[in-house]
Amino acid sequence: MKSLTVFINQVAYELPATASLQDAIEASGVQPPFAAAVNLQFVPRSAYAQHPLAANDQVELISPITGG
């Protein structure tokens, strides 16, 4: 089975070659709330499952920080 390497918050993950952003989120184990960006481009939550990933994509999953 083919796979690809993507970086989620600077950590390398091996995912199936057909992986979407949703697959990367599930692999990371991050819990909501968070925002997602691929290669510095924001991806709306409604598009996670349809957003394909490519080898060496940089995925950032950013959780809000409370406080002042």
N, CA, C and O atoms as a GROMACS GRO file, in nm:
protein
  272
    1MET      N    1   0.085  -0.119   0.000
    1MET     CA    2   0.000   0.000   0.000
    1MET      C    3   0.089   0.125   0.000
    1MET      O    4   0.185   0.134   0.077
    2LYS      N    5   0.056   0.218  -0.085
    2LYS     CA    6   0.134   0.342  -0.094
    2LYS      C    7   0.100   0.432   0.024
    2LYS      O    8  -0.012   0.432   0.076
    3SER      N    9   0.201   0.508   0.065
    3SER     CA   10   0.179   0.603   0.173
    3SER      C   11   0.251   0.732   0.140
    3SER      O   12   0.329   0.740   0.045
    4LEU      N   13   0.223   0.834   0.220
    4LEU     CA   14   0.291   0.962   0.205
    4LEU      C   15   0.324   1.015   0.343
    4LEU      O   16   0.258   0.982   0.442
    5THR      N   17   0.426   1.097   0.348
    5THR     CA   18   0.466   1.159   0.474
    5THR      C   19   0.415   1.302   0.474
    5THR      O   20   0.440   1.378   0.380
    6VAL      N   21   0.343   1.338   0.580
    6VAL     CA   22   0.303   1.476   0.602
    6VAL      C   23   0.352   1.517   0.740
    6VAL      O   24   0.380   1.432   0.825
    7PHE      N   25   0.364   1.645   0.762
    7PHE     CA   26   0.410   1.696   0.890
    7PHE      C   27   0.294   1.765   0.959
    7PHE      O   28   0.239   1.862   0.907
    8ILE      N   29   0.258   1.715   1.076
    8ILE     CA   30   0.149   1.771   1.154
    8ILE      C   31   0.212   1.837   1.276
    8ILE      O   32   0.268   1.770   1.362
    9ASN      N   33   0.202   1.970   1.282
    9ASN     CA   34   0.268   2.046   1.388
    9ASN      C   35   0.415   2.006   1.400
    9ASN      O   36   0.465   1.983   1.510
   10GLN      N   37   0.483   1.998   1.287
   10GLN     CA   38   0.626   1.967   1.274
   10GLN      C   39   0.664   1.823   1.307
   10GLN      O   40   0.783   1.794   1.320
   11VAL      N   41   0.568   1.734   1.323
   11VAL     CA   42   0.596   1.593   1.350
   11VAL      C   43   0.557   1.512   1.226
   11VAL      O   44   0.446   1.528   1.175
   12ALA      N   45   0.647   1.426   1.179
   12ALA     CA   46   0.620   1.346   1.059
   12ALA      C   47   0.521   1.234   1.090
   12ALA      O   48   0.532   1.165   1.192
   13TYR      N   49   0.424   1.218   1.000
   13TYR     CA   50   0.326   1.109   1.008
   13TYR      C   51   0.321   1.041   0.873
   13TYR      O   52   0.326   1.106   0.769
   14GLU      N   53   0.311   0.907   0.874
   14GLU     CA   54   0.290   0.830   0.752
   14GLU      C   55   0.140   0.806   0.739
   14GLU      O   56   0.078   0.748   0.828
   15LEU      N   57   0.083   0.850   0.628
   15LEU     CA   58  -0.060   0.835   0.603
   15LEU      C   59  -0.080   0.765   0.469
   15LEU      O   60   0.012   0.763   0.386
   16PRO      N   61  -0.198   0.707   0.446
   16PRO     CA   62  -0.225   0.647   0.316
   16PRO      C   63  -0.210   0.751   0.204
   16PRO      O   64  -0.233   0.870   0.227
   17ALA      N   65  -0.172   0.707   0.085
   17ALA     CA   66  -0.149   0.797  -0.028
   17ALA      C   67  -0.273   0.880  -0.062
   17ALA      O   68  -0.261   0.988  -0.120
   18THR      N   69  -0.390   0.830  -0.027
   18THR     CA   70  -0.515   0.901  -0.058
   18THR      C   71  -0.567   0.982   0.060
   18THR      O   72  -0.685   1.018   0.064
   19ALA      N   73  -0.482   1.012   0.157
   19ALA     CA   74  -0.525   1.077   0.282
   19ALA      C   75  -0.578   1.218   0.258
   19ALA      O   76  -0.532   1.292   0.172
   20SER      N   77  -0.678   1.250   0.339
   20SER     CA   78  -0.735   1.385   0.341
   20SER      C   79  -0.691   1.455   0.469
   20SER      O   80  -0.630   1.394   0.558
   21LEU      N   81  -0.722   1.582   0.478
   21LEU     CA   82  -0.693   1.655   0.601
   21LEU      C   83  -0.764   1.589   0.719
   21LEU      O   84  -0.708   1.585   0.829
   22GLN      N   85  -0.885   1.539   0.698
   22GLN     CA   86  -0.957   1.471   0.806
   22GLN      C   87  -0.878   1.351   0.858
   22GLN      O   88  -0.873   1.329   0.979
   23ASP      N   89  -0.815   1.275   0.769
   23ASP     CA   90  -0.733   1.161   0.811
   23ASP      C   91  -0.615   1.207   0.896
   23ASP      O   92  -0.581   1.143   0.996
   24ALA      N   93  -0.553   1.318   0.857
   24ALA     CA   94  -0.440   1.371   0.934
   24ALA      C   95  -0.484   1.414   1.074
   24ALA      O   96  -0.415   1.390   1.172
   25ILE      N   97  -0.600   1.479   1.081
   25ILE     CA   98  -0.652   1.523   1.210
   25ILE      C   99  -0.677   1.403   1.301
   25ILE      O  100  -0.642   1.405   1.419
   26GLU      N  101  -0.737   1.298   1.244
   26GLU     CA  102  -0.764   1.178   1.324
   26GLU      C  103  -0.633   1.113   1.369
   26GLU      O  104  -0.623   1.065   1.482
   27ALA      N  105  -0.532   1.110   1.282
   27ALA     CA  106  -0.402   1.050   1.318
   27ALA      C  107  -0.333   1.128   1.429
   27ALA      O  108  -0.264   1.069   1.512
   28SER      N  109  -0.353   1.259   1.431
   28SER     CA  110  -0.286   1.342   1.532
   28SER      C  111  -0.347   1.328   1.671
   28SER      O  112  -0.279   1.347   1.772
   29GLY      N  113  -0.476   1.295   1.676
   29GLY     CA  114  -0.544   1.283   1.804
   29GLY      C  115  -0.585   1.415   1.866
   29GLY      O  116  -0.630   1.418   1.981
   30VAL      N  117  -0.571   1.525   1.793
   30VAL     CA  118  -0.609   1.656   1.848
   30VAL      C  119  -0.759   1.659   1.875
   30VAL      O  120  -0.838   1.599   1.802
   31GLN      N  121  -0.797   1.729   1.980
   31GLN     CA  122  -0.938   1.740   2.018
   31GLN      C  123  -0.987   1.882   1.992
   31GLN      O  124  -0.912   1.978   2.011
   32PRO      N  125  -1.113   1.897   1.949
   32PRO     CA  126  -1.169   2.031   1.927
   32PRO      C  127  -1.172   2.110   2.057
   32PRO      O  128  -1.177   2.050   2.164
   33PRO      N  129  -1.168   2.240   2.052
   33PRO     CA  130  -1.169   2.323   1.930
   33PRO      C  131  -1.028   2.343   1.876
   33PRO      O  132  -0.931   2.347   1.952
   34PHE      N  133  -1.018   2.356   1.745
   34PHE     CA  134  -0.891   2.387   1.679
   34PHE      C  135  -0.919   2.442   1.540
   34PHE      O  136  -1.029   2.424   1.486
   35ALA      N  137  -0.822   2.507   1.484
   35ALA     CA  138  -0.828   2.552   1.345
   35ALA      C  139  -0.721   2.474   1.270
   35ALA      O  140  -0.622   2.431   1.328
   36ALA      N  141  -0.743   2.454   1.140
   36ALA     CA  142  -0.649   2.377   1.059
   36ALA      C  143  -0.601   2.458   0.940
   36ALA      O  144  -0.676   2.532   0.878
   37ALA      N  145  -0.472   2.441   0.910
   37ALA     CA  146  -0.413   2.503   0.792
   37ALA      C  147  -0.321   2.401   0.727
   37ALA      O  148  -0.256   2.322   0.795
   38VAL      N  149  -0.317   2.404   0.593
   38VAL     CA  150  -0.227   2.319   0.517
   38VAL      C  151  -0.138   2.412   0.435
   38VAL      O  152  -0.186   2.492   0.355
   39ASN      N  153  -0.008   2.400   0.456
   39ASN     CA  154   0.088   2.487   0.387
   39ASN      C  155   0.051   2.635   0.404
   39ASN      O  156   0.053   2.713   0.310
   40LEU      N  157   0.017   2.669   0.529
   40LEU     CA  158  -0.015   2.806   0.572
   40LEU      C  159  -0.148   2.859   0.516
   40LEU      O  160  -0.176   2.978   0.527
   41GLN      N  161  -0.229   2.772   0.455
   41GLN     CA  162  -0.359   2.813   0.403
   41GLN      C  163  -0.468   2.755   0.492
   41GLN      O  164  -0.479   2.633   0.509
   42PHE      N  165  -0.551   2.844   0.552
   42PHE     CA  166  -0.662   2.801   0.637
   42PHE      C  167  -0.755   2.711   0.556
   42PHE      O  168  -0.784   2.738   0.440
   43VAL      N  169  -0.803   2.604   0.620
   43VAL     CA  170  -0.901   2.514   0.559
   43VAL      C  171  -1.024   2.513   0.649
   43VAL      O  172  -1.012   2.479   0.767
   44PRO      N  173  -1.142   2.550   0.596
   44PRO     CA  174  -1.262   2.548   0.680
   44PRO      C  175  -1.300   2.406   0.721
   44PRO      O  176  -1.276   2.310   0.647
   45ARG      N  177  -1.358   2.394   0.837
   45ARG     CA  178  -1.396   2.262   0.892
   45ARG      C  179  -1.480   2.182   0.792
   45ARG      O  180  -1.466   2.060   0.783
   46SER      N  181  -1.567   2.249   0.719
   46SER     CA  182  -1.656   2.180   0.624
   46SER      C  183  -1.578   2.115   0.510
   46SER      O  184  -1.634   2.032   0.439
   47ALA      N  185  -1.452   2.152   0.490
   47ALA     CA  186  -1.373   2.100   0.378
   47ALA      C  187  -1.268   1.997   0.421
   47ALA      O  188  -1.194   1.948   0.336
   48TYR      N  189  -1.259   1.963   0.549
   48TYR     CA  190  -1.154   1.873   0.596
   48TYR      C  191  -1.152   1.740   0.519
   48TYR      O  192  -1.047   1.696   0.473
   49ALA      N  193  -1.268   1.677   0.504
   49ALA     CA  194  -1.274   1.545   0.441
   49ALA      C  195  -1.246   1.551   0.291
   49ALA      O  196  -1.203   1.451   0.233
   50GLN      N  197  -1.268   1.665   0.228
   50GLN     CA  198  -1.247   1.677   0.084
   50GLN      C  199  -1.111   1.735   0.049
   50GLN      O  200  -1.076   1.742  -0.069
   51HIS      N  201  -1.032   1.776   0.148
   51HIS     CA  202  -0.903   1.841   0.121
   51HIS      C  203  -0.794   1.734   0.112
   51HIS      O  204  -0.751   1.682   0.215
   52PRO      N  205  -0.748   1.700  -0.010
   52PRO     CA  206  -0.645   1.596  -0.022
   52PRO      C  207  -0.509   1.648   0.024
   52PRO      O  208  -0.480   1.767   0.016
   53LEU      N  209  -0.429   1.555   0.072
   53LEU     CA  210  -0.293   1.590   0.114
   53LEU      C  211  -0.193   1.535   0.013
   53LEU      O  212  -0.220   1.437  -0.056
   54ALA      N  213  -0.078   1.601   0.005
   54ALA     CA  214   0.031   1.558  -0.082
   54ALA      C  215   0.154   1.535   0.004
   54ALA      O  216   0.162   1.582   0.118
   55ALA      N  217   0.250   1.463  -0.049
   55ALA     CA  218   0.374   1.434   0.024
   55ALA      C  219   0.438   1.564   0.071
   55ALA      O  220   0.447   1.662  -0.002
   56ASN      N  221   0.482   1.561   0.196
   56ASN     CA  222   0.553   1.672   0.261
   56ASN      C  223   0.466   1.794   0.289
   56ASN      O  224   0.520   1.900   0.320
   57ASP      N  225   0.334   1.781   0.281
   57ASP     CA  226   0.248   1.892   0.322
   57ASP      C  227   0.274   1.924   0.469
   57ASP      O  228   0.303   1.836   0.549
   58GLN      N  229   0.263   2.052   0.501
   58GLN     CA  230   0.278   2.100   0.638
   58GLN      C  231   0.138   2.130   0.692
   58GLN      O  232   0.072   2.223   0.646
   59VAL      N  233   0.092   2.050   0.788
   59VAL     CA  234  -0.040   2.067   0.849
   59VAL      C  235  -0.020   2.130   0.986
   59VAL      O  236   0.058   2.081   1.067
   60GLU      N  237  -0.091   2.237   1.011
   60GLU     CA  238  -0.089   2.302   1.142
   60GLU      C  239  -0.228   2.291   1.203
   60GLU      O  240  -0.327   2.331   1.142
   61LEU      N  241  -0.234   2.237   1.324
   61LEU     CA  242  -0.359   2.227   1.399
   61LEU      C  243  -0.342   2.316   1.521
   61LEU      O  244  -0.264   2.284   1.611
   62ILE      N  245  -0.414   2.426   1.524
   62ILE     CA  246  -0.393   2.530   1.625
   62ILE      C  247  -0.512   2.535   1.719
   62ILE      O  248  -0.625   2.559   1.676
   63SER      N  249  -0.487   2.512   1.847
   63SER     CA  250  -0.591   2.523   1.949
   63SER      C  251  -0.588   2.662   2.010
   63SER      O  252  -0.481   2.719   2.030
   64PRO      N  253  -0.708   2.717   2.040
   64PRO     CA  254  -0.708   2.848   2.102
   64PRO      C  255  -0.652   2.841   2.244
   64PRO      O  256  -0.662   2.738   2.312
   65ILE      N  257  -0.593   2.950   2.287
   65ILE     CA  258  -0.538   2.960   2.423
   65ILE      C  259  -0.624   3.058   2.500
   65ILE      O  260  -0.647   3.170   2.456
   66THR      N  261  -0.670   3.014   2.617
   66THR     CA  262  -0.753   3.102   2.698
   66THR      C  263  -0.667   3.188   2.788
   66THR      O  264  -0.552   3.155   2.816
   67GLY      N  265  -0.722   3.295   2.832
   67GLY     CA  266  -0.648   3.384   2.921
   67GLY      C  267  -0.612   3.513   2.853
   67GLY      O  268  -0.651   3.536   2.738
   68GLY      N  269  -0.539   3.597   2.923
   68GLY     CA  270  -0.510   3.728   2.866
   68GLY      C  271  -0.372   3.762   2.859
   68GLY      O  272  -0.337   3.871   2.812
   0.00000   0.00000   0.00000
